[in-house]
């Protein structure tokens, strides 16, 4: 597992080495536009997820959280657009000082590299985590989601970067035996 996470971190460093804020925001706008343009397809896929979840005997409260509609998709798009407006946190000088020997030291924000998130039945979480990780230079997200929400979320996370030279995020289903 640590080799896998190290590889993800290395991939994140390479992918973000020369990506500026303007490019990040362009990719995020593409992600939001892709969701908007594919609303009907996403909603149809969500119906399949709901049917699948019901067939697995999921509780009604989990099915309600898994369910998407136009309002929820609009909320996801709005969240992405909000992140676009945020200042890029990468390479932000947080503080600096000079040592008695003349050495100048700066504390600068840098990406973590790998963000691990475990969640269930919340399609918006994939978009939220992907967007925040991308904006903050933590492109290699390790998303481990419950079986009931897996198909749609993978497509949504991969959609966000299609059409560019930026590699797809890593999404793992480690430990899941069902397809």
C-alpha positions in Angstrom: 0.0 0.0 0.0 2.8 2.5 0.8 4.4 1.9 -2.6 1.1 2.6 -4.2 0.6 5.8 -2.3 4.2 6.9 -3.0 3.6 6.3 -6.7 0.4 8.5 -6.5 2.4 11.2 -4.8 5.1 11.1 -7.4 2.5 11.2 -10.2 0.9 14.3 -8.5 4.2 16.1 -8.4 4.9 15.4 -12.1 1.4 16.3 -13.2 1.3 19.6 -11.3 4.9 20.7 -11.9 4.0 23.3 -14.6 0.3 23.8 -14.1 -0.5 27.4 -13.2 -3.7 28.8 -11.6 -5.2 29.8 -14.9 -4.9 26.2 -16.3 -6.3 24.7 -13.1 -9.3 27.0 -13.3 -9.8 26.2 -17.0 -9.8 22.5 -16.2 -12.3 23.0 -13.3 -14.6 25.1 -15.6 -14.4 22.2 -18.1 -15.4 19.8 -15.3 -18.4 22.0 -14.3 -19.4 22.3 -18.0 -19.1 18.6 -18.5 -21.5 17.9 -15.6 -23.9 20.6 -17.0 -23.8 19.2 -20.5 -24.2 15.6 -19.3 -26.9 16.1 -16.7 -29.4 13.8 -18.4 -26.8 11.0 -18.8 -25.7 11.4 -15.2 -29.3 11.3 -14.0 -29.9 8.1 -16.1 -26.8 6.5 -14.6 -27.9 7.5 -11.2 -31.2 5.7 -11.7 -29.2 2.6 -12.4 -27.2 3.2 -9.2 -30.5 3.5 -7.3 -31.9 0.3 -8.7 -28.7 -1.5 -7.9 -28.7 -0.1 -4.4 -32.3 -1.2 -3.9 -31.4 -4.7 -5.2 -28.6 -4.9 -2.6 -31.1 -4.0 0.1 -29.6 -0.7 1.1 -31.6 1.3 3.6 -33.8 4.1 2.4 -31.7 6.9 4.0 -28.6 5.7 2.0 -30.6 5.5 -1.1 -31.9 9.1 -0.5 -28.3 10.3 -0.1 -27.3 8.5 -3.3 -30.1 10.0 -5.3 -29.3 12.8 -7.7 -31.7 15.4 -9.3 -31.2 18.6 -11.2 -31.0 20.7 -8.0 -28.2 18.5 -6.6 -26.3 18.6 -9.9 -26.7 22.4 -10.0 -25.3 22.5 -6.4 -22.3 20.4 -7.5 -21.6 22.8 -10.4 -22.0 25.8 -8.1 -19.5 24.3 -5.6 -16.9 23.8 -8.4 -17.4 27.4 -9.6 -16.9 28.6 -6.0 -13.6 26.7 -5.8 -12.5 28.3 -9.1 -12.9 31.8 -7.5 -10.7 30.8 -4.5 -7.1 31.9 -4.4 -4.7 29.1 -5.4 -3.1 27.9 -2.2 0.0 26.4 -3.8 3.3 28.2 -3.3 1.7 30.8 -1.0 4.3 32.4 1.2 2.9 32.0 4.7 5.8 33.7 6.6 9.5 34.5 6.3 12.3 35.5 8.5 16.0 36.1 8.6 18.3 34.1 10.8 21.1 35.9 12.8 23.6 34.4 10.3 21.8 36.1 7.4 20.0 32.9 6.1 16.6 33.8 4.8 13.8 31.2 5.6 10.3 31.1 4.1 7.4 29.0 5.1 5.5 28.2 1.8 2.4 26.1 1.3 2.8 23.0 -0.8 0.5 20.2 -1.9 0.2 17.2 0.4 0.3 14.9 -2.6 -2.2 12.1 -1.7 -5.5 12.7 -0.1 -7.4 9.7 1.3 -11.2 9.9 1.5 -13.6 7.1 2.5 -17.3 7.8 2.1 -20.5 6.2 1.1 -23.6 7.1 -0.9 -22.7 10.7 -1.6 -22.2 11.4 -5.3 -21.3 15.1 -4.6 -18.3 14.1 -2.5 -16.4 12.8 -5.6 -16.8 16.2 -7.3 -16.0 18.1 -4.1 -12.9 16.1 -3.3 -11.7 16.1 -6.9 -12.2 19.8 -7.2 -10.5 20.7 -4.0 -7.6 18.3 -4.5 -7.0 19.6 -8.1 -7.1 23.3 -7.1 -4.7 22.6 -4.2 -2.2 20.6 -6.3 -3.2 17.3 -4.7 -4.3 15.7 -8.0 -3.7 12.1 -7.0 -6.8 11.5 -4.9 -7.3 8.0 -3.4 -11.1 7.6 -3.3 -12.5 4.5 -1.7 -16.2 4.6 -1.9 -19.0 2.2 -1.1 -20.2 -0.2 -3.8 -23.5 1.5 -4.2 -22.0 4.7 -5.6 -19.0 3.5 -7.4 -19.9 3.5 -11.1 -21.2 7.0 -11.5 -18.5 8.6 -9.3 -15.6 7.1 -11.3 -17.1 8.5 -14.5 -17.6 11.9 -12.9 -14.0 12.1 -11.5 -12.5 11.0 -14.8 -14.7 13.5 -16.8 -13.3 16.4 -15.0 -10.0 16.3 -16.8 -10.9 14.9 -20.2 -9.7 17.0 -23.1 -6.4 18.0 -21.6 -2.9 16.7 -21.1 -3.4 16.2 -17.4 -3.4 12.5 -16.3 -6.6 11.0 -14.9 -6.9 10.8 -11.1 -6.3 7.5 -9.4 -9.4 5.9 -8.0 -9.1 2.7 -6.1 -11.6 0.1 -5.2 -9.1 -1.8 -3.1 -10.9 -4.2 -0.8 -14.1 -4.3 -2.8 -15.0 -7.7 -4.2 -18.3 -6.7 -5.9 -18.6 -5.1 -9.4 
